Amino acid sequence: MTQAFWVFAEQRRGALQPVSLEILGRARELADQHGLSLEALLLGHNAAPLADDLLAYGADTVYYADDPLLQTYSLDAYAAVIERLAREHQPDVLVLGHTSLGRDLAPMVAARLDTGLSAHVTGLEFDEAGLLRQIVPAFGGRGMCAILCPQHRPQMATVRPGVLQRPERRPGHRGQIVQVEPEIDPAALRTRLLEVVPQETDVAPLTEAEIVVAGGAGMGDREGWKLIEELAEVLGAAVGGTRPPLDEGWIAEGQMIGQSGVTVRPLLYIGAGISGELQHTVGIRDAGVVVAINVNPKAAIFQEADFGIVGDAREVLPALIQALRERQECEVESLP
Ligand SMILES: Cc1cc2nc3c(=O)[nH]c(=O)nc-3n(C[C@H](O)[C@H](O)[C@H](O)COP(=O)(O)OP(=O)(O)OC[C@H]3O[C@@H](n4cnc5c(N)ncnc54)[C@H](O)[C@@H]3O)c2cc1C
């Protein structure tokens, strides 16, 4: 029997999450190299067009479970459906995105299937024995290690968003969509969704933003942090940060950039009051132009920077914000 590489295709409000396509792209390469069947798992309601998309991005088979109870994420419902399908089809590999949903769902599925799970994986490959090498940063980002799961199946991992390349669509790629019965027992669901309140923002999510303004401990306090937000607003940028701003509550968890946070690939990254520890800079390696602002001319962040400004961010940022505002006003005035 051909072994199957399963990718959990995460959808939210009818849209596939970019990380699911990133995993699908890498899984397609591995499936081609090792003769595996690439199979996507789609749970939702009225989401059939997404199943077509998954085929277009390279899946050989899409298992699609459609039920109103699967429209929005429910741990009990999703875990039950995936467990049942995995027991039935015995996939060799099951990979999810390391999103807030994936972080919740993957450990529950792994526990139910009595298998291992590698979290926050940044690379996937097979060794000579056909075992999945799940690559994760180790020793505070100073090394990489490969985790293997030799004895239990499926080999499970969650992959960090933004580290794998998003694949191109493959026109003409053929596959099958298998409609599966969800068989959910509503009485077994311990949580009930009352309302979804989307966060209102004009700015692209951090992982997709073209410009990122990030701040670190050097911003000092909440007042100082407002300068990061103000600069981001002027530039139409997304706001990110290092660990200390997260600990201080200036940013939410999804805004921390780095080894334990998200990876960003903006055209422009501006980092102020950031020392440049590896655990942070590992998340900006694919950024286009990097601008660093730090009082310490020896700060490690300058090693990563294309442009460095040695100075107090609390003085440099207000000047930068003012200059950008003046320029924007000139542009508006010169419009016909
Ligand atoms: C396992 C592990 C995982 C981690 N994961 C992450 C992660 O994902 N992301 C992450 O960010 N961190 C992570 N960390 C923490 C990381 O090691 C660093 O501690 C953190 O990145 C430092 O944040 P910082 O640069 O804001 O603070 P600091 O290292 O304290 O640096 C502050 C900088 O601000 C400068 N400064 C001070 N005042 C000013 C001023 N007025 N104007 C301009 N510059 C000024 C200073 O010169 C200094 O360089 C992790 C740590 C571990 C152990």
The ligand as an SDF file (V2000), in Angstrom:
LIG
                    3D

 53 58  0  0  0  0  0  0  0  0999 V2000
   14.2870   29.3130   24.1780 C   0  0  0  0  0  0  0  0  0  0  0  0
   14.1630   30.7910   23.9540 C   0  0  0  0  0  0  0  0  0  0  0  0
   13.3070   31.2310   22.9580 C   0  0  0  0  0  0  0  0  0  0  0  0
   13.1780   32.6190   22.7240 C   0  0  0  0  0  0  0  0  0  0  0  0
   12.3620   33.0230   21.7110 N   0  0  0  0  0  0  0  0  0  0  0  0
   12.3190   34.3360   21.4150 C   0  0  0  0  0  0  0  0  0  0  0  0
   11.5590   34.8110   20.3000 C   0  0  0  0  0  0  0  0  0  0  0  0
   10.8880   34.0540   19.5980 O   0  0  0  0  0  0  0  0  0  0  0  0
   11.5760   36.1180   20.0260 N   0  0  0  0  0  0  0  0  0  0  0  0
   12.3020   37.0250   20.7780 C   0  0  0  0  0  0  0  0  0  0  0  0
   12.2870   38.2100   20.4620 O   0  0  0  0  0  0  0  0  0  0  0  0
   12.9910   36.5930   21.8490 N   0  0  0  0  0  0  0  0  0  0  0  0
   13.0350   35.3060   22.1800 C   0  0  0  0  0  0  0  0  0  0  0  0
   13.7600   34.8980   23.2480 N   0  0  0  0  0  0  0  0  0  0  0  0
   14.4060   35.9350   24.0860 C   0  0  0  0  0  0  0  0  0  0  0  0
   15.7300   36.4230   23.4620 C   0  0  0  0  0  0  0  0  0  0  0  0
   16.7650   35.5550   23.8660 O   0  0  0  0  0  0  0  0  0  0  0  0
   16.0870   37.8400   23.9170 C   0  0  0  0  0  0  0  0  0  0  0  0
   16.0970   37.8710   25.3210 O   0  0  0  0  0  0  0  0  0  0  0  0
   15.1280   38.8930   23.4080 C   0  0  0  0  0  0  0  0  0  0  0  0
   14.9850   38.7990   21.9990 O   0  0  0  0  0  0  0  0  0  0  0  0
   15.7090   40.2820   23.7510 C   0  0  0  0  0  0  0  0  0  0  0  0
   14.7670   41.2410   23.4440 O   0  0  0  0  0  0  0  0  0  0  0  0
   15.2160   42.7570   23.2310 P   0  0  0  0  0  0  0  0  0  0  0  0
   16.2280   42.8480   22.1520 O   0  0  0  0  0  0  0  0  0  0  0  0
   13.9560   43.5260   23.0800 O   0  0  0  0  0  0  0  0  0  0  0  0
   15.8200   43.1350   24.6660 O   0  0  0  0  0  0  0  0  0  0  0  0
   17.3130   43.3560   25.1340 P   0  0  0  0  0  0  0  0  0  0  0  0
   18.1730   42.2210   24.7990 O   0  0  0  0  0  0  0  0  0  0  0  0
   17.2120   43.7660   26.5610 O   0  0  0  0  0  0  0  0  0  0  0  0
   17.8180   44.5890   24.2600 O   0  0  0  0  0  0  0  0  0  0  0  0
   17.3550   45.8870   24.3680 C   0  0  0  0  0  0  0  0  0  0  0  0
   18.1610   46.7260   23.3880 C   0  0  0  0  0  0  0  0  0  0  0  0
   17.6480   48.0530   23.3810 O   0  0  0  0  0  0  0  0  0  0  0  0
   18.7440   48.9560   23.3010 C   0  0  0  0  0  0  0  0  0  0  0  0
   18.2480   50.2140   23.8640 N   0  0  0  0  0  0  0  0  0  0  0  0
   18.0380   50.5380   25.1500 C   0  0  0  0  0  0  0  0  0  0  0  0
   17.5060   51.7750   25.2390 N   0  0  0  0  0  0  0  0  0  0  0  0
   17.3860   52.2330   23.9800 C   0  0  0  0  0  0  0  0  0  0  0  0
   16.8990   53.4360   23.4200 C   0  0  0  0  0  0  0  0  0  0  0  0
   16.3860   54.4020   24.1830 N   0  0  0  0  0  0  0  0  0  0  0  0
   16.9060   53.5680   22.0790 N   0  0  0  0  0  0  0  0  0  0  0  0
   17.4130   52.5790   21.2670 C   0  0  0  0  0  0  0  0  0  0  0  0
   17.9010   51.4310   21.7580 N   0  0  0  0  0  0  0  0  0  0  0  0
   17.8710   51.2450   23.0880 C   0  0  0  0  0  0  0  0  0  0  0  0
   19.8500   48.3050   24.0920 C   0  0  0  0  0  0  0  0  0  0  0  0
   21.1320   48.8100   23.6710 O   0  0  0  0  0  0  0  0  0  0  0  0
   19.6500   46.8410   23.7650 C   0  0  0  0  0  0  0  0  0  0  0  0
   20.4310   46.4800   22.6340 O   0  0  0  0  0  0  0  0  0  0  0  0
   13.9050   33.5490   23.5050 C   0  0  0  0  0  0  0  0  0  0  0  0
   14.7500   33.0780   24.5160 C   0  0  0  0  0  0  0  0  0  0  0  0
   14.8820   31.7230   24.7350 C   0  0  0  0  0  0  0  0  0  0  0  0
   15.8050   31.2520   25.8190 C   0  0  0  0  0  0  0  0  0  0  0  0
  1  2  1  0
  2  3  1  0
  2 52  2  0
  3  4  2  0
  4  5  1  0
  4 50  1  0
  5  6  2  0
  6  7  1  0
  6 13  1  0
  7  8  2  0
  7  9  1  0
  9 10  1  0
 10 11  2  0
 10 12  1  0
 12 13  2  0
 13 14  1  0
 14 15  1  0
 14 50  1  0
 15 16  1  0
 16 17  1  0
 16 18  1  0
 18 19  1  0
 18 20  1  0
 20 21  1  0
 20 22  1  0
 22 23  1  0
 23 24  1  0
 24 25  2  0
 24 26  1  0
 24 27  1  0
 27 28  1  0
 28 29  2  0
 28 30  1  0
 28 31  1  0
 31 32  1  0
 32 33  1  0
 33 34  1  0
 33 48  1  0
 34 35  1  0
 35 36  1  0
 35 46  1  0
 36 37  1  0
 36 45  1  0
 37 38  2  0
 38 39  1  0
 39 40  1  0
 39 45  2  0
 40 41  1  0
 40 42  2  0
 42 43  1  0
 43 44  2  0
 44 45  1  0
 46 47  1  0
 46 48  1  0
 48 49  1  0
 50 51  2  0
 51 52  1  0
 52 53  1  0
M  END
$$$$
